[in-house]
């Protein structure tokens, strides 16, 4: 296999590994929810909702403020992630040389 053909193998393998991980994660969340952070958060949120609904007059404002704070935190984290991804993309496109395989240290034969 030539060096130029390595990307044709490595990219599908990387996508396949990512897909297999997400299938495994979904299976684990459905079958054993308490063994993942996603499942534990869902269980904790369900219990929190039951507690907040037990006395709506006392906990109504607290519930609304908590939901608002969660939305604001999610928005901030999403904005930060998009900004960092954009900066990394710009940095990677300007710094690295145009090589077929990322990290290739072999001298160009042409």
C-alpha positions as CSV (number, residue, x, y, z in Angstrom):
1,X,0.0,0.0,0.0
2,X,1.4,3.4,-1.0
3,X,1.6,6.2,1.4
4,X,-0.9,8.2,-0.6
5,X,-3.5,5.5,-0.2
6,X,-3.3,5.4,3.6
7,X,-5.9,8.1,4.0
8,X,-8.4,6.1,2.1
9,X,-8.1,3.4,4.8
10,X,-7.6,5.5,7.9
11,X,-10.5,7.9,7.5
12,X,-13.2,5.2,7.1
13,X,-11.6,3.3,10.1
14,X,-11.8,6.4,12.2
15,X,-15.4,7.0,11.3
16,X,-16.2,3.3,11.9
17,X,-14.6,3.5,15.4
18,X,-16.6,6.7,16.2
19,X,-19.8,5.1,15.0
20,X,-19.2,1.9,17.0
21,X,-18.5,3.9,20.2
22,X,-21.8,5.8,19.8
23,X,-23.7,2.5,19.2
24,X,-22.1,1.1,22.4
25,X,-22.9,4.2,24.4
26,X,-26.5,4.1,23.3
27,X,-26.8,0.5,24.2
28,X,-25.2,1.1,27.6
29,X,-27.5,4.0,28.3
30,X,-30.6,2.0,27.5
31,X,-29.6,-1.3,29.2
32,X,-27.5,0.1,32.2
33,X,-28.3,3.7,32.7
34,X,-26.7,4.0,36.1
35,X,-23.3,3.0,34.6
36,X,-23.0,6.2,32.5
37,X,-23.0,9.9,33.4
38,X,-25.8,10.5,31.0
39,X,-28.0,7.9,32.8
40,X,-27.1,9.2,36.2
41,X,-27.9,12.8,35.2
42,X,-31.3,11.7,33.8
43,X,-32.1,9.8,37.0
44,X,-31.1,12.8,39.2
45,X,-33.1,15.2,37.0
46,X,-36.2,13.0,37.3
47,X,-35.9,13.0,41.1
48,X,-35.3,16.7,41.2
49,X,-38.5,17.3,39.2
50,X,-40.5,15.1,41.5
51,X,-39.1,17.1,44.5
52,X,-39.9,20.5,42.8
53,X,-43.4,19.4,41.9
54,X,-44.1,18.2,45.4
55,X,-44.6,21.9,46.5
56,X,-45.0,24.1,43.5
57,X,-45.8,27.3,45.4
58,X,-42.6,27.1,47.5
59,X,-40.3,25.8,44.7
60,X,-41.7,27.4,41.6
61,X,-39.3,30.3,41.3
62,X,-36.4,28.1,42.2
63,X,-37.2,25.7,39.4
64,X,-37.6,28.4,36.8
65,X,-34.3,30.0,37.9
66,X,-32.5,26.7,37.8
67,X,-33.7,25.9,34.3
68,X,-32.8,29.5,33.2
69,X,-29.2,29.0,34.6
70,X,-28.9,25.7,32.9
71,X,-29.9,27.2,29.5
72,X,-27.4,30.1,30.0
73,X,-24.6,27.7,30.9
74,X,-25.3,25.5,27.9
75,X,-25.3,28.6,25.6
76,X,-22.0,29.7,27.0
77,X,-20.4,26.3,26.7
78,X,-21.7,25.9,23.1
79,X,-20.4,29.3,22.1
80,X,-17.0,28.6,23.7
81,X,-16.8,25.2,21.9
82,X,-17.6,26.8,18.5
83,X,-15.1,29.6,19.1
84,X,-12.3,27.1,20.1
85,X,-13.1,24.8,17.2
86,X,-12.9,27.7,14.8
87,X,-9.6,28.9,16.2
88,X,-8.1,25.4,16.1
89,X,-9.2,25.1,12.5
90,X,-7.7,28.4,11.5
91,X,-4.5,27.5,13.4
92,X,-4.2,24.1,11.8
93,X,-4.9,25.3,8.3
94,X,-2.3,28.1,8.5
95,X,0.5,26.3,10.3
96,X,0.7,22.8,8.8
97,X,2.1,22.1,5.4
98,X,-0.2,20.5,2.9
99,X,0.6,16.8,3.4
100,X,-1.7,13.9,2.4
101,X,-1.2,12.1,5.7
102,X,-1.4,14.2,8.9
103,X,1.9,14.1,10.7
104,X,3.8,12.7,7.7
105,X,7.6,13.2,8.2
106,X,8.7,11.5,5.0
107,X,10.4,13.8,2.5
108,X,8.4,14.6,-0.6
109,X,9.7,12.4,-3.5
110,X,8.5,14.6,-6.4
